[in-house]
């Protein structure tokens, strides 16, 4: 019989477990054979040091804690024998105790009036006469029952009085059942009821439905071992044939069973072939092909490492063998290698003798292309598929694309073992150089988007060369195809952020239909665990793995990916034993013919984990139809004759409120300054008054959008219970003195903690170490307060990803969800709030003509808001049609050219006039000098951005004019620019300026972490150049256009930066970016740039410059302002 320590999860037999408990003082023990905790029969106390098994002669055995024992029995009733941890016998006699506790008649199951013989047979008084051996049985009333039943050799003590409690206890039966003594149930307190309900709801909301009946106790499997290279190649081929060629068919796994049976006849799966000797190790015997010896590129397939030169030119790559069939012979793979020698030594992995080219550079999804048999995967273009064009413009006609599970590999993303070095900022690593005409644009063309050493070249705001063209999927045939598509996109994104885990062993299931298998990972002296959990938390004893934790499981060459989660885990003999299961949307069967070294694990970030979990919870048929994009979304129009709380709402705002109350799904377009916040406020008020539905959840991609709504509700509706939930990283920025500090969950929890726990909380905030017992107590108290506060809230404000946190698991249903800035929310992150339980109304508020989120994977940039409008399933989206922010001179061009005249002004020139400012729209012609390019090398990507010091000098003059002449407070001025290098240069100059910053106050930074795909620093990837930092110098805001979306200022200075003889303006060509830049100002917009370059750089800019000329607002001298 085995036991497991609940504290440290170590498992031992009875003797070793008692030694372990005595030495460590751990308290709780779990009986793995009977699946129960060892606890007192009366009070359920689990402290093993306080428990004892008590035997009353030959009458009965009971398990009590010391406290209950003293209450139950006096000195004269003390037992003949007790078994405890102190005398080293409690676990030795545990099996006998269980036998007595569950004793019943073998014939009828009766638990009282029993008789037993020495063979262990038990019969009740009614069944005994039917036996022909009745004389061999002894009654439980004789005082000799246990001696006979358990085979005890002790002699009965006839002088001891029999038990006062009336003989052997009955009714105990299985674990958790009470004994003969019936206690009065205590009346459940209100606090206890809340805690119980919260626990039940959290458990329900945290469950992943399993399709496998396997658990760690009943799992039957075999060890994954390396196979013969020839056999492995056959396995790889058979696995490939099972993979559906087109994304639209990826989840129709009808052919899998047949193929599996077909392949099983070749003898690959026989046990003798699994026991391959190490001499079959192809990696050690296969020579390096001649065409690879002198190449500058590094092959990333099967490397397991992340050297800086891993990026590979796709024209130089040999074809890797699928599934890395050249197994290593050892079931335990090595960890990630570091250093050039180790990395170079792995270059032979995945090579084909023929030298065929690797398809992994031609990746993501697509439609209308030929599959392995030369047939098109889908006759309808853009149905359940995504198109990608990889490489340079000259190759775009090929349109190669890859399904997540086809015999092709994912895009190579480089790695860097040194984590500290993988996050350089522009200020740390950048060098400013003026690029001559002939070098600025031609280097990239010559190297096909790469430097001479093979590094990718990336310009800020532009897609990576490998993603030149992306055509998003508009509709999907079924939910599994949809989930598979986005899971693979998440895999590609996570490759940029996390490192693979290589050191593990696999046990495959013997049942070929099973979707669960076991992964064993060394617990001690395993540096790879730091990829899963920080070293300080590991030192604190936190486990590196958790139940329901998702992973990406793939072949070494990343040609095949499985999406898995931990169903059950334990720690045995210094190893994590993980029972993992495939998510239901996987369409590949388990590769049970291959060894452990042919696979690797990719951990997921907390954000990605929440998205994958959300995918398992999408069950609402209306939302499934919304995601698939096949059926039109039902829209009901009805006049509710509402009594609105504000008389300032216009007709379009009132229509939007009524539509939300009548429909399950509402798509609301909100151009800049049209009163989205006021409309959302009215929606919330009407839902509360008419439906009494709580809680209402307001989410957005950014914190600024959420804060705007929360501040308005807090100010106008103080009687409503509102709550603001933040991510851990943002909590420090929202202290008690913050405008929203009093409604923030972390502040409320802190105030309600006991004094001792507040001390622990302070130590935790300072990064100090705390004991495990303190950590446990703190977590329990914090969790109890959190459950209570969240359960009582009427409106909850948080971000999309934070909506999937443990705080909201306590909510049984969330009837109304409102998503602001929906176009900034990637579709993957939108799944988190969309999957919450009990949603009856979901409202999307956004503007597809403004910027969406940023990601290195284009599929993760597109919002669900945009896709629904593009596929036409929402026929008549509502639009707020009146803007109140901008001076009409500023809004005229965006209204005509971007919103096609559908938007109108709700303010007049007089209302938006600023004293002393004659030109609310002012273009300053600045052609004093060329732009400069700023370079930053990160991993295998050479990123560059632009700055223009000549514009910076003029902008300083403009700010001084606004401050001194126009009396504009610095807090009402914002400087925006497309490029982060210009932002940083401007910030540095303004910080040192004695007029703008006379007290030389240090620059502050406001960082809004917009989810996972739009985050500022994605670990040194291309996306880190375009971030969401706003620099604040003495109240003056300096930011990129992207990070200033959602903000507004009285005066905006727009620095265009670009000035070159080729008339290239980069991502200023983006219509949405121009729209955001032109619509941030309320009273005055000052554009600084070279009109000649801008005019020739893009047709829309040509129209804008022409418009400015017609308005006669282009000046070459600041005195005109």
PyMOL commands that set and color helices and strands:
alter all, ss='L'
color gray80, all
select helices_A, chain A and resi 14-24+48-50+66-72+75-77+94-101+125-128+134-136+140-142+145-150+190-205+229-242+247-249+254-264+271-274+278-280+282-285+290-293+322-324+340-345+359-361+393-395+420-422+426-429+437-440+442-446+465-467+479-497+527-531+535-539+596-598+606-616+621-628+651-662+676-691+703-716+731-733+741-743+745-752+755-765+772-791+802-804+806-810+822-824+827-834+858-860+864-871+888-898+949-965+970-972+980-992+1022-1025+1066-1069+1071-1078+1091-1097+1099-1110+1118-1120
alter helices_A, ss='H'
color red, helices_A
select strands_A, chain A and resi 2-5+11-13+29-31+36-37+51-56+60-65+81-84+114-116+122-124+138-139+221-223+387-389+431-433+456-459+469-471+500-501+505-509+516-522+550-555+561-572+575-582+599-603+665-670+696-700+722-724+795-799+816-820+841-846+878-880+882-883+904-905+921-925+932-938+941-947+973-977+1004-1007+1029-1033+1036-1040+1049-1055+1081-1089+1114-1115
alter strands_A, ss='S'
color yellow, strands_A
deselect
rebuild
show_as cartoon
